[in-house]
Amino acid sequence: MPKSRTLFLVRHAKSSWDDAGLDDKDRPLNGRGKEEAPKMGKHLAGYSVKPELITSSPAVRALKTAQKIARELGFKKSDVLVNEGLYTFEGGSLTDVIKGFDDKYRSVMLIGHNPAVTALVNELSTTGIDNVPTCGVVLLEFKDTKWKDIGKGSGKLLEFDYPKKLWGQA
């Protein structure tokens, strides 16, 4: 009997633009991002579904977001896997990463960038979300039996949370 799979799609927390000379991959989290990422992790700890695998873009802002969320979910920083394929701004590229997940994982968290995260949410579901804000999380459920079978419109929205919705921050 097929079992569902769940996918957490997370946009990295708010990043700093203070150092205009930094390469995009090297931009850190700003103060708000450093505060919101662990708060979001604590919130996610209350979900009925927990990720078995957390994978992140190699960009500093995404990896730090992933590590802060992971810690609140009981993972070690070293448990977060870096995937070069997640450093993209196109949703279609993220689909390829998802299709490559090991089927031993029923629930995976992916931390990436916009507009790719929002595009992927809208490709995989029929939710029509205009924008996944920084540190926003979308949880999708799939009835497919294998990650490679996940495709256009096959996901069902379970949760869509982001800092302003949860804590009223601008």
N, C-alpha and C positions, 0 to 999 in steps of 0.2 A: 504494500500500500504506500503510495507516495506521501512524503512528509513535506511540510512547507519549509522554505528557507526565508531568512530575514536578512535584510541589508540595511545597515545604518549608513546614510550618506551625510557626511559632516563637512561643512565649509569651515576652513580655519578661522580662528578668532581674529579680532582686530589687530592689524599689523601697523608698525611704525613706518613713517615716511620721513623721519627726522634726518637721516643721512642719505641725501640724494645721490651720493656717489656709490652706494652699495649696489651690488648686483641684485636683481630681483629675487633670486633664490636665497640670498643672505639676509633679507629683511626680517627683523625680529618682531615679536609681539610688542604692542605698546602696553601701557599700564592697564587699560580697560581689557585688552585681550588676556593679559596675565591673570586678571581677576575673574573674567567670565568663563574661561576654559575649565578650571576646577569646579566652579559652580555648576556648569553644565554637566560635568562628570558626576557630581553628587546627584543631580536631577536624574540622569540616565540610570543611576544605580537603583532608582525606584521603578524602572520599567520592568515588566514581567519577563521580557526577553533580554538576555545579555549576550554580547558578542563573544565568540570563541577565538576570533582572530581580529587584530587591529592592524591595519596597514595604512601608511601615510606617504604622501608626497615627500621628496627629500628636502623641499624648501623649509628653511628654518621655522617660519611662522606656522606651517602645517605640522611639522614634526613636534614642535613644542606644544601645540594644541593637542595633538594625539597623546603625547606623554602625560600631560596634565589631566586629560580625561581618563586615560588608562589607569593612572594611579588611583583615582577615585573609584574605579571599577575593580580594583584588586589586582591589576596587572603591574609588572615592573616596567620601568622605562625601557629596559632591554628587550621586553616582549613585543614592543611595537616594531613591525617589519616595515622597512623603507622600500617603496616600489617606485623606481624611476618613471614608470608609465603613468603615475598619478600626477606628475608635474606637467599638466596640460590644461588648456583652457577650452578644450573641445570635448563635449559629452561623448561623442562616438568613440574616442580613444579610451575612455573609461569603461565602456561596454566591453572592449577587448580584454581589459584587465579582469573584469568580473567573470567573464567566460573562462578565464584561466584559473580561477580559484579551485583549490582541492575540494572535492566533494565530501571529504571527511568533516568539513566545517559546515554546520547548518546555519550559522549566524556570523556575519562578517561586518566589521566597521571599516569604512573607507574615508580617509580625511584628505580633502583636496581643495580645489580652487574654483571660483566662479570665472566665467559663466559656465564652465563644464559641469559643476555639481547641479545647478538649476536645470541645465539642458538635459542631463541624465535623468533627473527626477521626472521630467516631463516626457522623456522618451519611454521610460520604463513603466510609467503609470498614466492615468488619465486625470491627474490632479489639477493641471493647469496652474502651477505655482509661478508667479511672476519673478520672484527672486528669493533665493535662500540667503538670508542675511548672514553676516559674519557670526561664527559660532552657532549657526543654525544646524539642526539635526532633522533629517527626514528618515523615518523608519518605514520600509516597504516590506511586504510579505509576498512571496511567490509560491505558487502551488507546484511548480516544476520540480522534477526529481533531481536534476543536475544543474550546476551553475551554467554550463554551456547552453542550456535550453532557454535561459532567461532572455526575453526579447521585448520588443516594442509592445507597450501596453499590458504586459503580463503581471505587473506589480500592483498590489493593493496598498493604499496609504493607511498605515496604522497610527503614526504620530508625525506631527510637524511642530517642533518647538524651537524657539530662538529667544535670546536674552530679553528683548523688548516685550515679547508676549509673556514671559515668565516673571520678569522683575520690573517691567515698566521703564527700562533705561532707554535713553534716546540713541 
